[in-house]
Every structure is written in C-alpha cells, then in structure tokens.
Amino acid sequence: MSRFGNTGRAFGAIVALALCVFVQSAVAAVPVVTRFRSPKNADRPVRKGTSLIVLHTTEAPAKGSLRHLSERGECHYCVTEDGTVYQIVDRHRVAFHAGTSMWNGKTNVDNFSVGIECVGYHDKAMPMAQIKSIRALVKELQGLYKLSDDKVVTHSMVAYSEPNKWHKKKCRGRKRCGMLFAMPSVRAALGLKKRAAFDPDVKAKRLVVGDDTLLPQVLYGKRDTMRKAYGTAQVAALPKKPLPPPKGGAAPAVRPSVPVPAPAFRKIPQSIPELKAQGFVSVGSVAKKNLPINIVGAKWNSPDTYYTIRGRVIAGNILDPYHVEEGMNVWVKK
Ligand SMILES: [Zn+2]
C-alpha cells in the first residue's frame, strides 16, 4: 500500500488526539484506541469460530493505513510504531484482511481468524514499543481463543493465488505481507515458541509454491533467512535474548511520555519525480507479450523494482499479480 503519503508530522497529531480517547476494552488487558473504529462494523457478521491469528504489515505509513483500514474494515486491530493499538473491527466480527486465502484446506481465512495489521514493512525491523504491544495483544487473543503459538501465522503463509498468467495452478506466494513475523528472532521477541513446521496446503498438494526461494525459506526455514536476503537491518532493533514474560499480562507501554522517533525506514518513492530523484529509470512498459518477468526477470517482485500507472507508484514486493496492467512502466535503479 505504498500509495499513501508520508505520516511524519500528521502522525504525531494523530497520536496526540488518540491519547485523549483511550478506552479500556471490556475484557481485554491491552488498552485500545477506538478513534479509527470502522463504520463497517455493524454490517459484519459474527465469526463462527476463531482458529488463527493472522499478522500483517501495512507496507505504508500509519496515517493513510489507519484511514484505509477503517474505511474498508480490513482488520481487527492496527498497531502503530509507538505501540498504540487501534481497534478497527470488533474482534468477534468478520474483518476482510486475508483476501484469497487458505489454511489446512479451509479457504476464506477471514471467517475463522483475527487479523492484526502492524504499521511497517514485511522486510524491516519494527521499533521495540511496537513489538511489545503486538506481543501483548497476541498473548491476550491467544488466551481468549485458546490458540497455541503455531496458530499465530502471517498473511504470506495463508494467502494464495488462483491460477493466473504466471502460474497454471493455485499457488502460495501471492503476498509477502507480514513475513518478518515468521522469522525465528522476531517470533522470539513476540514470545512465540512454536511455529507451523510446514505449509499444510503445499504438503497436501492443494497448492504449489509460486515464490520458490524466499517464501518457503523465510516462512519455514530454521534460521533467519530473510536477514541474508535483505541485509542485517531487519533484525537490528530486536533484542538478542527473548524478552521476559509480561508481568500478569500487563498492558504494554502505549502512552509514551516522550515523542517516539520515527523508525528509520527507507524512503519509499511516492511519485515519478521521486523515483527519478532516487536514481530509478524506466526500463520498459508492460504489454501482453512483455510481462514484468520479461522486462526485469526474477526481480519483478523485488522491493527495489517499482511500477507506475496513472500516477501511482507500486513497489514490486507489493504488486499483486492480479493488478498487473498493460501500460505499467517498470523502474529499476540505474
Ligand atoms: Zn496482509
């Protein structure tokens, strides 16, 4: 969702406003802010069961993400960089967060899961304040729904593609969303000991793997493979040792007394002039016989490849194969 503008100053204002409307949810230990509660709430059916917690990354700054998630009712909670937990959709109702999805043979994961959006990127470290809040929220939900650690999954684990022009079969690898939450080091920071050991739908041959290297390595590999793939920045902000368990399910520190500095995310270009300023050049235009893979090969879905169409800039790692259009310009660094 790289189309959203910068948060910067506006985000500070949102936090300040939000602090004024803190409410303690009825059962929960984790305080939530309801300023962005979705207008879709009342329309959403009550979920029949809850067997998964799905973690997402917004791939965009907080301000635009909160607005967008709220308007469309696309998650139950959104956790921002300073550790504030926003409630978007009531947790017992269905939120539309997982899209085309399957886990263990059951499709439409929205119908049996809670979705948590975390402001940030699937391949970037998150500030400790945010990790602590995600940890407390996950723990609370695990307790409420009696879910073991391996039932806490990432969107990338459950998303799949229907057959398309690249893959003739239904395949895993449609999204990289939330991938960092599969990394052993990040899970340790979240206090999660167990992780799904394999992809049940790939194992049962219901799906094939569409992203053949990075995805299975990161989601099911033993080590922090993504650290290798993306450099060391990813885990720099995480502690070497797991955090001590929270005392009596204590609420996370969501009221920072000092302003939290913005995390050092790379600056994502938002316009063609910004792409040019960062040294990107257009290397081709997408057409029926000139698909992204023909233009830039395996880098078609790299975070360092960008696509532009009608003024929008979309990073390759966010590009959904369904949304590839003729006339899209492809940009890479010179
Ligand atoms: Zn997602």
Residues whose N, C-alpha, C, O or C-beta is under 5 A from the ligand:
A	BS01	ZN	H56 T57 H97 H155 C177
